[in-house]
Amino acid sequence: MTHRTREGPVNAVLTMLSRAFAVVAGATVLMMMLHVAADVLLKYFFRMPIVGTLEIVSNYYMVAAIFLPLAAIEKSRGHLFVELFTARLGPRPTLVLDAFGCLMLAVFALCVTWMTTVEAIDRTEAGEMIDAVYYTIPVWPTRWFPPLGCGLLTAMCLLHAWLYLKDATGKAPVAPETHQEEL
């Protein structure tokens, strides 16, 4: 279900943040493609690979590409829905189940946010670095991508749960839509 008609300040802020995080994740994927392509070309044509490509890809690009767009996926209702047992339910029970699912995801995302925040603080204080062949690469900044992405996912799930429950308890609930909202 999408909530196009309920543009409150919380929804607007979460939408803006989720879009910004998704744009950063998309730019990261583009940078990763260019970096890896340049590394392959330099390696096979000039026998001069880019030192640290594997470390940068696995510690920067991939972490950002995985964790930052989580809220945008939730905003567009892009997470998996299995409707095997709920396909024949009416709008109100469907909305209540969707709210419950959002709350469960919010609890899980909040736990991940907490654990990764503790880890990010520890790694930041230690100034975590990894060794490339000729130099060290600081990786402590990337430890903040999981708590940022999961924290925003938590907030988006709580908003969706609230909206679903609000619709379910209303006089005329909005039926779940079958299409996704565009980002």
N, C-alpha and C positions, 0 to 999 in steps of 0.2 A: 504494500500500500504506500502511496505517496501522499504527502501533505502539502500540496501546492498552495492551498488557500490559507494556511496558517503561518504566515511569515512574521513571527514574533522576533524580538531581539535575540533571544537565545538561539533560535533556529538560524537567524541570519549570521550570527557570529560563528556558529559551528559550521555552517555551509561555507562561509568564507575561508575559515581555517582548513577545512577538509579539501577544498579546491586548491588552496595554496600548497598544502602538503602533497597533493596529487601532482601538481605541476612540478614541484621539486623532484618528486620520484620519477616522473617522466623525463625530466632533464637529466637526471642521474642515469637512467637507462640509455639515453642518447650518448652521454659522455662515455659510458661504459662501452658501447658499441664502437665509438670512434677510437677509444684507447686500445681496445683489443685488436681492432682492424689495423691500427698503426703498428702495434707490436708485431702482429703476424707479418705485415708487409716488410717492416724493417728487419725482422728475423730471417725471413726467407730470401729477400732480395739483396740485403746489404750485410747480413750476418751480424746485425747490431740490435738485439732485442731491447725493449724498454725495461730497464731493471725495476723490479717491484710491481710489475703488472698484476701478478697473481695476488699479491698482498693487498694492493689497492682495490682490485675488483672484489675480493672476498670480504674485506673489512670495511670498505666504504660504499661502493656502488650497490652491492647486493643487499646490505643491511638497510640502506635507504629505500631501495626499490621494494623491499618486502614489507617494512613496517610503516612507512609514511602514508601510503594510500589506503590503509585499512578503514579509516573513517569515511573516505569518499566511496568506498565499496558499500559500506553500510548505508550511506546517504542515498545511494542509487538502488538500494535493496538488492545488491548483487551477490550477497552471500547465498549459500545453498538453502533451498527450502525443499523438504521432502513432504509431499502432500498425499502420501499413500492412504493414510487413515483419516485425513481431515478434508479431503476434497469435497465431500458431500455435506459438510457442516454449513450452517448458516453464517451470516456476517458477524453476529455478536460472538459466538464461540470461537470463530476464526480469529477475530480481533483479540480476544482474551488470550488465546494460545500464542499469537504473534507477540503480544506484550510479554508473556511469560518467557518466550524464547529470547526476546531482547534483554529481559532482566537476567537470564542465565548467562548470556553472552557478556553482559555488563559486569557481572560478578567475576567471570573468568578473566576478562580483560583488565579489571581492576587488580586482581591478584598478580597478573603478569606485569602490570604497571608498577605495582609495589616492589616486586622482586627485582625487576630490571632497574628501577630507580636506585635501590640499595646498591646494586652492582655498579651502576654508572657513577655513583658517588665514590665508591671505593676505588674504581679504576681512574677516576679523575684525580683524586687525591694522590694516587700512586704515579700519575703521569704515564699511564700505560703506553708502551711503544713496542713495535715488532721490528725485527731485523730483516732488512732487505740485504742484497749482496754487499753493496758499498755504503749503505746508510741505514739509519733507523727511521721508521715512519710512526708518528704519533697516532694511535688509534683510540685513545680515550674519548675524543669528541663523538665518535660513532656509537659509543655506548649509550648516548642520549636519544638516538633514533627510536629504539623500542619503547621506552617509557613515553616519549612524545606521541608516537603513533597509537599505542595502546590506550593512553590516557584520553586522547581525542575520540578513539573508538568507544571507550566507556561512556563518555558524555553523549555521543550520538545515539548509542543504544538506550541510554536512560531517557533521552528526549523521545525517541520512537516509542518506547514502552509507555510513556506518559500519554502520547498522542493516541496510541492504540486503545489504552484504557479509557481515555476521554471519549473516543468514538464509540466504544463498546457500551459505555454507560449513558450515552446520549439518547435522546428520543428517536432520532432517525440516524442510525449508524451508517457510516460511509462503507460501502461494500469494498472489499479488497480488489485492487485493480490488477490486471494481468500484465500490464506493461510497466517498464521501469522508467523512472524519472531521469531525464538527462542531467548530466553534471553541467 
